[in-house]
Amino acid sequence: MRAPSRALLHLALLGISLVAVPGCGARSAATQTRPSQGSFAVITREEINSRSWSNAHDMISILRPLWMRTRGADNLNGQTTPVQAYLDNTRLAGLSSLAEISTAGLISVEWVDGVEAAARWGLNHSQGAVVLRTNRTR
């Protein structure tokens, strides 16, 4: 019987290392900040009402801080567009404008990732969007 080739041995070792690596590392920041219940992509009415928040910006930065993070350059020039914000389908002036919005009338807040946001609203949404919904949208 012939001995296995060097290439086969390398592939076997690579396969073993690929299987072993995922369980070895620490939990990522994304899994550490995700809520224990519910969806990462939605802040529900129950979560909104769980505390008295001073404004929508504070609530999101505590419950879903990853939503507000810029993820790097999003075009060939190295420029980055900010995460966009919407209130009942009306575009706001940016995430800082969320500090002016009370959480009292909110029924949900949704995270729309960059790919879906760009498809929905245009290429300047590649960092994603935060969409606030109130009772007025029903």
N, C-alpha and C positions, 0 to 999 in steps of 0.2 A: 504494500500500500504506500502511496506517495505522501510525503509530508505536505501539510498545507502551505500555500505560498505566503510570502510576506504580506502581500496586499490583503489577503483574506484575514490574516492575523490583525492587521491594522484596522480593518473594517469591524472585526469582532470587538476589539478594544474600544473603538469609537462608539459602537452600539452600547456597550456596557456603560461607558461614561455618560452617554446621553440619557440612559435610563436612570443612573444614579444621581445626576446633578439636580434635577428639579426638586427632590425632597430634601436636599442638603442645606439650602440657603435659608435665610431669615425671611419672614413675611414681608412683602413689598409694602410701600407706603399706601398704595391704592387699596389693598385689602385691610390695612389697619384703620383707614378712615371710613370705610364703608359701614353703614349701619348694620346692627345685628339682625334687625327685622326689616321687612319691606324691600323696596327696590332702590338701588343706587341712583337711578335716573329720575326719581320722583320724590319730592318732599310732600307728604300727604297732609291733609287737613289735621289729622291727629298729631302729627309731628309739629305742625305750626302751632297748634293749641296747647302743646305739652308745656309750654313756658311762655312767659310774657316777654316777647322780644322787643327791643327798642326800635328796630326797623328790619327791612328785608335783607339788607346787606349784612348786618350782624348775624342774622339767623343762618343765612347761606354759608358765611365764612366759618361758622361753628359746626353746622350739621354736614355740609358738603364742601369743605375747603378746596378740594381738587377742581371743582367747577370754576373757580375764579383764577386758576393758575394758567398762565400763558405757556404754551408748550414748545416754543422755539420758532424759528423763522419759517414762514409759510409761503415764500415765493423765491424765485431764483436770485433776486437782488438782496436777499437776507433780511428783508423787512418783515415785521410781525404786525399783524392786525390784532386788536384786542378781542377778548370774548365779548359778544354782543348781548344785549338784554332787551326783552320785550315784556310789555304789560298789556294783556288782552289784545294781542296782535298789533300793538303800536310799538315801534322801535324807540327805545330810550337812548339817552346820550352816553350810555356806557354803564359799566358796573358801578361806578361811583354814584350814579343817580339812584341806585337801589337804597341808598341811605335815606332818601327822602320818602320812601314808601313804607307805610304802616303795614304790619302783618295782619291787622284786624279783619280786613275784607278778603284775604287770600284764601282760596280753596285748595290750590296746589301750586307747586313750583316744579318745573320740568327741566332737565338737562338734555339738550340736543347736541349730539357730538358733531365735530367739524364736517364730516362727510355729509351727514344728513342736513345740517344747517346750510352748507354751501349749495346743496341741491335744492333746498327749499327757498332760500333767500338770496343766494349769490355768492360769488367767490370770496368776498370780504368777510365771510363767516367761517373761514376754515379753522378757527380756534374754537368754534362751538358757540352755543347761545343758551342763555338762561331765560326761560319763558314763565312768567308769573300769570296765573289765572285767577280771576275774581268772580264774584257772583254775577257781574255784569255780562259775562260771556255766555251765560245760559239763556 
